[in-house]
Amino acid sequence: MPRRRPLVIVGTVLLLAACGTTGLRELPVVGATGIGDPYYPGDGNGGYDVDRYDLVVGYDPGTDELTGTATITARTTGTPLSSFSLDLVGLEVAAVQVDGTDVQVSRDDDELVVYPGQVVVDGDFTVRVEYSGVPEPVEDGPGESGVVTTDDGVLVVGQPDVAATWFPVNDHPSDAAAVQLSVTVPEDLVAVSNGELVDRGDPVDGERTWVWRSDQPMAPYLVTLAVGDFDLTEREVDGITYRDAVAAGLSDRRAQNARAALDQQPAILDFLAGVFGSPYPFTEAGGIVTASSLGFALETQTRPIYAQDFFGSASGAELVVVHELAHQWTGDDLRLDRWRDIWLNEGFATYAEWAWTEDQGGPTVADQLADITAIPDDDPFWEQAIGDPGAASDELFSEAVYLRGGALLAALRAEVGDDDFAELLSRWTTDRAGQAVTTGEFTDLADEVSGTDLGGFFDAWLGAGKPPGY
């Protein structure tokens, strides 16, 4: 759930050393209980960056209880820390260690505050947290989200806040990290997550342990877990391993449509590599189709989640797959530095849908732009400034953010020409690969590539009101 309490800001204190030489040394400080995002000032934490999460989790579908041990490998961001915090919602903590030493902790709303005691955290360090409980649902999201119970298991899905409801985390996309998830569930169920399937253990005492690993950094909200009766298939195409999990509870028609849409993934990735001018950024791909009616899909890294609702008809079912796979470039590999720039995710994925539709013989990108600009000036569609849409769920994920974001890119292509636009997308997804990005970085690159000051163009399209001249 979005946590909007005031951000705690702690300044650096300097001490004059008194050891026979004159110099300034930094005293340890308290890490901030927020990463600095004005939309969600309580999300994330300051003073350190996470390199890796190793999560060992057990889930009991009979009680919905989750038990876990999280080992977090991190490093301070320049200043020694006398204490620091992790985001964690609701779950009970049994023990915490820093670099193998038991430490004291306290709970402050949705923060787990760690006091290393006599040991000052400086440079690389490791935190181990043992925890358990029934995860709380996320109330403010694009639909039913968070840790969602299903008829036969559980599904972890949502944005912007979900990770902190099931493991201790620096919960902001600007701090991405590698993840390994080892999850133990009843032996008759399948557990699916991101990245590579490292192991599906043999049954022991009626349970089986599945191990999934993602070595490329991932924003915390993109870490997923689906437990249930899934048909899990695997194939390799052009060096990419596709693992698809389709819920056994789907109707025959929906299952057939879902399989047909997922079968197009290699062709879609090849097409999108051409649109973005850069290869698919991962070696793993696939999808999770749930029998739950979530009302949305999500670009969970390397393995997007799709609600069954998208596959009621065979016609156009692949469009949602195009959208979520486009996010693997813009949204996952290039992740948001601040949530206000959400159009960088959704506008690019919408544009990718339009490009695919054009390639398949449907309406062109220019046709789609014309449909958007035909909306009257006084329509509420133009009231929202998509460059600063607002933090509420219905603002962050509004129709305008998606459609006007896609229209901005289509209009930009018309403004600078096909060649410069292609170079811009290629450089954006290549030069910024693996980074947290901002709107300002994109607009600066557009100016550079086009050799034109496009400030007025971007102000008009990202601000409130219909852009003049359309």
Buried (B, 14 or more C-beta within 10 A) or exposed (E): BBBBEEBBEBEEEEEEEEEEEEEEEEEBBBBBBBBBBEBBBBBBBBBBEBBBBBBBBBBBBEEBBBBBBBBBBBBBEEBBBBBBBBBBBBBEBEEBBBEEEEBEBEEEEBBBBBBBEEEBBBEEBBBBBBBBBBBBBBEBBBBBBBBBBBEBBBBBBBBBBBBBBBBBBBBBBBBBBBBBBBBBBBBEBBBBBBBBBEEEEEEEEEBBBBBBBBEBBBBBBBBBBBBBBBBBEEEEEEEBBBBBBBBEBBEEEBBBBBBEBBBBBBEBBBBBBEBBBBBBBBBBBBBBBBBBEBEBBBBBBBBBBBBBBBBEEEEBBBBBBBBBBBBBBBBBBBBBBBBBBBBBBBBBBBBBBBBBBBBEEEEBBBEBBBEBBEBEEEEEBBEBBBBBBBBEBEBBBBEBBBBBBBBBBBBBBEBBEEEBBBBBBBBBBBEBEEBBBBBEBBBEBBBEBBEEEBEEBBEBBBBEEBBEEB
